[in-house]
Amino acid sequence: MPEESSSLDEKVKAIRQLLELFKFERIVYLIITLISLVILLGCAIYLLLQGSSQIPAVIGLFTSSGAVAYTCGRLLKMWGDVIQLLGFIKKED
C-alpha cells in the first residue's frame, strides 16, 4: 500500500511539473482562443444583422475559427503529453 501511495505522489508531482512548464503557453493559447471566439461571434452577429454578404466579415469568420481550432489543438496536445507521461510512469512501476 505505501508503494502505491508513493507512486501516486510521483505521478501527481510529474503532472504539476508539466503544468508549470506549460503554464505560460497554456495561458497564451487560452487568451488567443477567447479573443478568436469573440471575433467569431461578432462576425456572425454582424452578418446576421446586415443580411448582405460582407467579404471582410466572412474572412473574419474563417480566420477566427482557424485560430480557435489551432489553439484548442495545441492545448489538447499538452494534455496528451501529460497522459503519455502517466503511461510512461505506470510502465516503470
N, CA, C and O of each residue as an XYZ file, in Angstrom:
372
protein
N       0.806     -1.198      0.000
C       0.000      0.000      0.000
C       0.858      1.275      0.000
O       0.537      2.211     -0.732
N       1.929      1.344      0.790
C       2.756      2.548      0.763
C       3.420      2.768     -0.600
O       3.660      3.909     -0.994
N       3.718      1.679     -1.320
C       4.329      1.826     -2.641
C       3.358      2.492     -3.610
O       3.767      3.318     -4.426
N       2.071      2.139     -3.525
C       1.067      2.747     -4.391
C       0.936      4.235     -4.086
O       0.759      5.047     -4.994
N       1.024      4.586     -2.818
C       0.914      5.980     -2.414
C       2.088      6.797     -2.943
O       1.902      7.910     -3.435
N       3.291      6.248     -2.842
C       4.456      6.982     -3.346
C       4.419      7.077     -4.871
O       4.834      8.086     -5.441
N       3.923      6.028     -5.532
C       3.794      6.057     -6.987
C       2.792      7.132     -7.404
O       3.022      7.871     -8.361
N       1.682      7.207     -6.678
C       0.675      8.223     -6.973
C       1.239      9.616     -6.727
O       0.986     10.535     -7.506
N       1.998      9.776     -5.658
C       2.623     11.072     -5.372
C       3.590     11.471     -6.482
O       3.646     12.639     -6.866
N       4.343     10.517     -6.994
C       5.271     10.801     -8.090
C       4.515     11.234     -9.342
O       4.950     12.142    -10.049
N       3.391     10.591     -9.614
C       2.591     10.943    -10.787
C       2.022     12.351    -10.654
O       2.061     13.145    -11.593
N       1.497     12.640     -9.474
C       0.935     13.974     -9.242
C       2.027     15.028     -9.347
O       1.799     16.105     -9.899
N       3.197     14.731     -8.829
C       4.327     15.652     -8.908
C       4.722     15.894    -10.368
O       4.990     17.026    -10.770
N       4.755     14.822    -11.147
C       5.123     14.941    -12.565
C       4.100     15.781    -13.323
O       4.471     16.599    -14.164
N       2.826     15.586    -13.035
C       1.775     16.365    -13.698
C       1.897     17.838    -13.327
O       1.778     18.709    -14.188
N       2.131     18.113    -12.063
C       2.301     19.509    -11.624
C       3.491     20.163    -12.309
O       3.426     21.328    -12.701
N       4.577     19.412    -12.451
C       5.758     19.970    -13.120
C       5.456     20.286    -14.585
O       5.863     21.328    -15.099
N       4.740     19.378    -15.252
C       4.380     19.626    -16.648
C       3.442     20.820    -16.778
O       3.592     21.636    -17.687
N       2.486     20.918    -15.880
C       1.569     22.043    -15.921
C       2.297     23.363    -15.684
O       1.990     24.371    -16.320
N       3.245     23.353    -14.781
C       4.050     24.559    -14.540
C       4.911     24.886    -15.752
O       5.074     26.050    -16.118
N       5.456     23.854    -16.362
C       6.313     24.044    -17.529
C       5.543     24.687    -18.684
O       6.073     25.553    -19.380
N       4.303     24.266    -18.885
C       3.482     24.757    -19.987
C       2.524     25.866    -19.583
O       1.649     26.231    -20.368
N       2.666     26.414    -18.375
C       1.704     27.388    -17.861
C       1.581     28.614    -18.768
O       0.472     28.989    -19.150
N       2.692     29.232    -19.111
C       2.655     30.431    -19.951
C       2.035     30.122    -21.307
O       1.207     30.881    -21.810
N       2.442     29.009    -21.887
C       1.923     28.622    -23.205
C       0.411     28.361    -23.142
O      -0.324     28.755    -24.048
N      -0.048     27.707    -22.087
C      -1.483     27.460    -21.927
C      -2.256     28.760    -21.814
O      -3.320     28.909    -22.415
N      -1.725     29.702    -21.045
C      -2.406     30.981    -20.865
C      -2.488     31.735    -22.191
O      -3.529     32.302    -22.523
N      -1.397     31.742    -22.943
C      -1.397     32.422    -24.245
C      -2.417     31.785    -25.179
O      -3.174     32.495    -25.840
N      -2.448     30.456    -25.243
C      -3.404     29.782    -26.118
C      -4.838     30.037    -25.674
O      -5.719     30.214    -26.515
N      -5.084     30.058    -24.381
C      -6.438     30.329    -23.899
C      -6.870     31.754    -24.233
O      -8.020     31.977    -24.612
N      -5.966     32.716    -24.098
C      -6.294     34.106    -24.431
C      -6.589     34.233    -25.925
O      -7.560     34.880    -26.318
N      -5.752     33.618    -26.751
C      -5.985     33.662    -28.204
C      -7.315     33.003    -28.556
O      -8.048     33.494    -29.415
N      -7.620     31.902    -27.897
C      -8.881     31.211    -28.143
C     -10.065     32.089    -27.777
O     -11.028     32.176    -28.538
N     -10.006     32.741    -26.624
C     -11.107     33.600    -26.205
C     -11.289     34.794    -27.142
O     -12.415     35.138    -27.502
N     -10.188     35.422    -27.534
C     -10.275     36.547    -28.475
C     -10.861     36.079    -29.807
O     -11.699     36.763    -30.393
N     -10.423     34.924    -30.278
C     -10.932     34.393    -31.546
C     -12.417     34.070    -31.459
O     -13.159     34.293    -32.416
N     -12.852     33.549    -30.326
C     -14.279     33.252    -30.163
C     -15.113     34.531    -30.169
O     -16.202     34.563    -30.741
N     -14.603     35.574    -29.537
C     -15.319     36.849    -29.540
C     -15.418     37.393    -30.965
O     -16.480     37.858    -31.380
N     -14.324     37.335    -31.708
C     -14.336     37.796    -33.107
C     -15.289     36.945    -33.936
O     -16.047     37.469    -34.752
N     -15.250     35.646    -33.728
C     -16.123     34.733    -34.474
C     -17.590     35.054    -34.223
O     -18.380     35.160    -35.161
N     -17.945     35.206    -32.963
C     -19.336     35.523    -32.642
C     -19.718     36.920    -33.145
O     -20.827     37.122    -33.640
N     -18.792     37.883    -33.018
C     -19.065     39.234    -33.515
C     -19.310     39.256    -35.013
O     -20.236     39.914    -35.486
N     -18.489     38.542    -35.753
C     -18.665     38.482    -37.216
C     -19.970     37.791    -37.584
O     -20.669     38.217    -38.503
N     -20.291     36.729    -36.867
C     -21.533     36.010    -37.152
C     -22.750     36.895    -36.878
O     -23.688     36.922    -37.675
N     -22.739     37.611    -35.764
C     -23.857     38.506    -35.440
C     -23.940     39.636    -36.463
O     -25.027     39.998    -36.911
N     -22.793     40.184    -36.826
C     -22.759     41.259    -37.829
C     -23.359     40.788    -39.157
O     -24.149     41.500    -39.777
N     -22.979     39.591    -39.583
C     -23.511     39.063    -40.846
C     -25.020     38.837    -40.762
O     -25.749     39.092    -41.720
N     -25.479     38.354    -39.605
C     -26.914     38.129    -39.446
C     -27.689     39.444    -39.459
O     -28.779     39.515    -40.028
N     -27.148     40.461    -38.850
C     -27.838     41.746    -38.791
C     -27.804     42.488    -40.129
O     -28.769     43.167    -40.480
N     -26.713     42.367    -40.872
C     -26.588     43.063    -42.144
C     -27.452     42.433    -43.229
O     -28.068     43.139    -44.028
N     -27.496     41.129    -43.254
C     -28.314     40.444    -44.241
C     -27.667     40.330    -45.613
O     -28.115     39.540    -46.444
N     -26.629     41.104    -45.857
C     -25.946     41.006    -47.151
C     -24.565     40.393    -46.933
O     -24.054     40.359    -45.814
N     -23.978     39.915    -48.015
C     -22.669     39.280    -47.883
C     -21.583     40.342    -47.760
O     -21.480     41.237    -48.599
N     -20.801     40.240    -46.743
C     -19.697     41.156    -46.483
C     -18.412     40.335    -46.468
O     -18.219     39.497    -45.587
N     -17.543     40.569    -47.429
C     -16.305     39.801    -47.559
C     -15.424     39.923    -46.307
O     -14.924     38.901    -45.836
N     -15.212     41.112    -45.751
C     -14.357     41.193    -44.549
C     -14.908     40.401    -43.369
O     -14.140     39.802    -42.615
N     -16.212     40.392    -43.202
C     -16.813     39.637    -42.100
C     -16.652     38.136    -42.313
O     -16.402     37.388    -41.368
N     -16.796     37.709    -43.548
C     -16.617     36.283    -43.854
C     -15.165     35.876    -43.617
O     -14.904     34.802    -43.075
N     -14.219     36.727    -44.018
C     -12.805     36.440    -43.762
C     -12.548     36.382    -42.265
O     -11.780     35.541    -41.796
N     -13.193     37.281    -41.506
C     -13.064     37.251    -40.046
C     -13.579     35.959    -39.455
O     -13.002     35.438    -38.500
N     -14.661     35.433    -40.011
C     -15.197     34.155    -39.541
C     -14.195     33.023    -39.758
O     -13.932     32.231    -38.853
N     -13.642     32.957    -40.961
C     -12.705     31.880    -41.262
C     -11.407     32.010    -40.469
O     -10.869     31.014    -39.987
N     -10.911     33.225    -40.336
C      -9.658     33.439    -39.614
C      -9.797     33.081    -38.141
O      -8.960     32.366    -37.590
N     -10.852     33.578    -37.507
C     -11.019     33.306    -36.082
C     -11.348     31.846    -35.811
O     -10.912     31.294    -34.800
N     -12.108     31.213    -36.694
C     -12.405     29.793    -36.478
C     -11.143     28.946    -36.644
O     -10.972     27.940    -35.957
N     -10.267     29.354    -37.551
C      -8.989     28.649    -37.704
C      -8.108     28.819    -36.482
O      -7.431     27.879    -36.067
N      -8.112     30.013    -35.901
C      -7.322     30.261    -34.692
C      -7.854     29.434    -33.530
O      -7.074     28.889    -32.750
N      -9.159     29.336    -33.409
C      -9.756     28.521    -32.345
C      -9.355     27.060    -32.515
O      -8.973     26.399    -31.549
N      -9.440     26.566    -33.726
C      -9.075     25.172    -33.980
C      -7.604     24.909    -33.654
O      -7.272     23.897    -33.036
N      -6.729     25.818    -34.071
C      -5.302     25.632    -33.836
C      -4.969     25.669    -32.341
O      -4.267     24.794    -31.835
N      -5.475     26.681    -31.641
C      -5.131     26.808    -30.222
C      -5.724     25.676    -29.393
O      -5.084     25.198    -28.456
N      -6.932     25.242    -29.724
C      -7.511     24.104    -29.000
C      -6.702     22.834    -29.268
O      -6.506     22.016    -28.368
N      -6.242     22.675    -30.486
C      -5.393     21.521    -30.800
C      -4.098     21.524    -30.008
O      -3.657     20.476    -29.536
N      -3.487     22.686    -29.857
C      -2.246     22.789    -29.070
C      -2.509     22.477    -27.593
O      -1.705     21.808    -26.944
N      -3.637     22.963    -27.069
C      -3.965     22.668    -25.676
C      -4.201     21.173    -25.478
O      -3.770     20.597    -24.478
N      -4.882     20.553    -26.427
C      -5.121     19.115    -26.326
C      -3.822     18.326    -26.451
O      -3.680     17.272    -25.832
N      -2.876     18.818    -27.240
C      -1.583     18.145    -27.351
C      -0.855     18.168    -26.009
O      -0.224     17.185    -25.618
N      -0.949     19.296    -25.308
C      -0.304     19.377    -23.991
C      -0.886     18.342    -23.039
O      -0.149     17.678    -22.310
N      -2.197     18.207    -23.046
C      -2.814     17.202    -22.176
C      -2.451     15.790    -22.637
O      -2.303     14.891    -21.809
N      -2.308     15.587    -23.923
C      -1.853     14.290    -24.428
C      -0.454     13.957    -23.943
O      -0.155     12.807    -23.621
N       0.405     14.973    -23.893
C       1.762     14.766    -23.361
C       1.718     14.342    -21.899
O       2.483     13.477    -21.470
N       0.821     14.956    -21.140
C       0.684     14.595    -19.724
C       0.221     13.143    -19.599
O       0.732     12.400    -18.761
N      -0.729     12.739    -20.418
C      -1.226     11.362    -20.361
C      -0.132     10.381    -20.768
O      -0.019      9.304    -20.182
N       0.673     10.740    -21.764
C       1.784      9.876    -22.161
C       2.782      9.728    -21.020
O       3.307      8.638    -20.792
N       3.044     10.811    -20.306
C       3.953     10.752    -19.173
C       3.406      9.819    -18.100
O       4.153      9.046    -17.500
N       2.105      9.896    -17.863
C       1.493      8.999    -16.880
C       1.630      7.543    -17.312
O       1.913      6.671    -16.491
N       1.431      7.285    -18.592
C       1.600      5.920    -19.101
C       3.030      5.448    -18.957
O       3.267      4.284    -18.635
N       3.987      6.330    -19.189
C       5.405      6.001    -19.047
C       5.737      5.686    -17.588
O       6.452      4.726    -17.302
N       5.220      6.491    -16.677
C       5.463      6.258    -15.245
C       4.840      4.939    -14.809
O       5.431      4.199    -14.023
N       3.634      4.640    -15.325
C       2.952      3.405    -14.955
C       3.743      2.187    -15.441
O       3.830      1.188    -14.726
N       4.318      2.254    -16.637
C       5.107      1.140    -17.154
C       6.360      0.898    -16.326
O       6.810     -0.240    -16.193
N       6.928      1.970    -15.767
C       8.117      1.830    -14.943
C       7.823      1.125    -13.631
O       8.686      0.449    -13.071
N       6.573      1.289    -13.135
C       6.193      0.643    -11.865
C       6.134     -0.814    -12.057
O       5.834     -1.550    -11.117
